[in-house]
């Protein structure tokens, strides 16, 4: 009986490891579709993912937004990526105006 419990424990640990690796691979796959020169950012309560040019990070308005995100989340982002706590509409308006300038 003890041997079967040990085998079941090993099987359970192997299954848990496979699930964890599968989840990590999905996260890596989601982040690898970002074109060179761009960054993925998660926005709002729903953490909608946007891909923006890295050049936006240098704009003063965007830096203010990043400072706000740092105050709100620190460096512990719930999505595993850069998260900004503003509304999606605000983010879209900001990035649209930065793209035009």
Helices and strands as residue ranges (DSSP letters): H 2-31, E 38-43, E 48-53, G 54-58, H 60-73, E 83-84, H 88-100
